[in-house]
């Protein structure tokens, strides 16, 4: 069953380029993961420092494997999250 993650990230506009660069690196690593079915990064229109991520995995176990990956720890946990001023994440299973 497909598993989706939609994340809304917001950072100070001064940190936008660093967050963008890290998210684009994560995208490349994540798309190579066996259970990944898609990983999209969007800049939110009219919201400097705003990003929307849309991720799809074969199942929840695939998403858990993604979170356990070294690139997730290095680029998301260590680099992106400390720069965020707001983070909202929604998880969903396909019907």
C-alpha positions as CSV (number, residue, x, y, z in Angstrom):
1,X,0.0,0.0,0.0
2,X,1.4,3.4,-1.0
3,X,2.4,5.7,1.8
4,X,2.6,9.5,1.3
5,X,4.2,12.3,3.3
6,X,3.4,16.0,2.7
7,X,5.7,18.4,4.6
8,X,5.5,22.1,4.8
9,X,8.8,23.7,5.8
10,X,9.4,27.4,6.5
11,X,12.7,29.0,7.3
12,X,14.0,32.6,7.5
13,X,14.5,34.0,4.0
14,X,18.2,34.4,4.8
15,X,18.5,30.6,5.2
16,X,16.4,29.8,2.1
17,X,19.3,29.0,-0.2
18,X,20.9,26.6,2.3
19,X,17.6,24.8,2.9
20,X,16.9,24.6,-0.8
21,X,20.4,23.1,-1.5
22,X,20.0,20.5,1.2
23,X,16.5,19.5,0.1
24,X,17.7,19.1,-3.5
25,X,20.5,16.8,-2.4
26,X,18.0,14.8,-0.3
27,X,15.8,14.5,-3.3
28,X,18.5,12.9,-5.4
29,X,19.4,10.4,-2.6
30,X,15.8,9.6,-1.8
31,X,14.8,8.9,-5.4
32,X,17.5,6.1,-5.4
33,X,15.9,4.4,-2.4
34,X,14.3,1.1,-3.3
35,X,10.9,1.9,-1.7
36,X,10.7,5.5,-3.0
37,X,8.0,6.2,-5.6
38,X,8.5,9.9,-5.8
39,X,10.1,12.9,-4.0
40,X,9.2,16.4,-5.1
41,X,10.4,19.7,-3.6
42,X,8.5,22.9,-4.3
43,X,9.1,26.5,-3.3
44,X,5.9,28.0,-2.0
45,X,4.8,30.9,-4.2
46,X,4.6,34.2,-2.4
47,X,6.2,32.8,0.8
48,X,9.9,33.5,1.0
49,X,11.6,30.6,2.8
50,X,8.5,28.3,2.3
51,X,8.9,24.8,0.9
52,X,6.4,22.0,0.2
53,X,7.7,18.4,0.0
54,X,5.6,15.6,-1.4
55,X,7.0,12.1,-0.9
56,X,5.6,8.7,-1.9
57,X,6.9,5.3,-0.7
58,X,5.8,1.7,-1.4
59,X,4.7,1.4,2.2
60,X,5.3,2.8,5.7
61,X,8.3,0.5,6.1
62,X,9.9,2.3,3.1
63,X,9.4,5.6,4.7
64,X,10.9,4.3,8.0
65,X,13.9,3.1,6.0
66,X,14.2,6.6,4.5
67,X,14.3,8.2,7.9
68,X,17.0,5.8,9.0
69,X,19.2,6.6,6.0
70,X,22.5,8.5,6.6
71,X,21.6,11.2,4.0
72,X,18.3,11.9,6.0
73,X,20.2,12.3,9.2
74,X,23.0,14.4,7.6
75,X,20.9,16.7,5.4
76,X,17.5,16.9,7.1
77,X,18.0,16.3,10.8
78,X,21.4,18.1,11.0
79,X,21.2,20.7,8.3
80,X,17.5,21.6,7.5
81,X,15.6,21.1,10.7
82,X,17.8,23.5,12.8
83,X,17.1,26.3,10.2
84,X,13.3,25.9,10.2
85,X,11.0,28.3,11.9
86,X,8.0,26.1,11.2
87,X,7.4,22.5,10.1
88,X,4.1,20.6,9.6
89,X,4.0,17.0,8.3
90,X,1.0,15.0,7.2
91,X,1.1,11.2,6.7
92,X,-1.4,9.3,4.5
93,X,-2.0,5.8,3.3
94,X,-3.5,5.2,-0.2
95,X,-7.1,3.8,-0.2
